[in-house]
Amino acid sequence: MKFSIYALVVGAAFAAATPLDMIDEIEASGEIPPLLWTGQIEIGGDNVTLTGSAESLNCNVGGGAEPLWILNGISYLYGLGNGGCRAPAGWGGCSRTSCSYNAAIWLCNDRTVPVTIPCKYVADNAAGIHEKCKHWVYDPPAPRRTNGEYDYYTNGQIFSFDKTWNVIVKSTNC
């Protein structure tokens, strides 16, 4: 009887813990488990499990691109869905997956073999860059403006969980 009362008290204590309590305990311990992701890196390839986080985001990489045209490129890539965006082999092997009005989305490869990534994943990463890396810039007077004004641009780079490929958003002549 004593054992079953003890089990009920201990069980009730664990049941009362909320997810926020659990997060607080994890953060207090300083041992935060990494994110695990399982899926195909290459279309038709085997599932792999990757460990990491999306903290590998660098803003202000390359020149700033007009957000409207980056959003247009993101929409285009989402339209390709699971279709493969491919980058050549080699560190820094990059392919321009979308470019309009000098605003480009690049897929870059840091592997020794070519990489094919579903275009919707490239779009997801470009959308993350757009959301986190947009910034205001003062443009001096130009032919299309009567006075200098602030405008916002976006540019940045985000790496895959395993750091073997990355997406760059920047201005590019196209």
Buried (B, 14 or more C-beta within 10 A) or exposed (E): EEEEEEEEEEEEEEEEEEEEEEEEEEEEEEEEEEEEBEEBBBBEEEEEEBEBEBEEBBBBBBEBBBBEBBBBBBEBBBEBEEEBBBBBEBEEBBBBBBBBBBBBBBBBBBBEEBBBBBBBBBBBBBBBBBEEBBEEEEEEEEEEEEEEEEEEBBBBBBBBBBEBBBBBBBBBEE
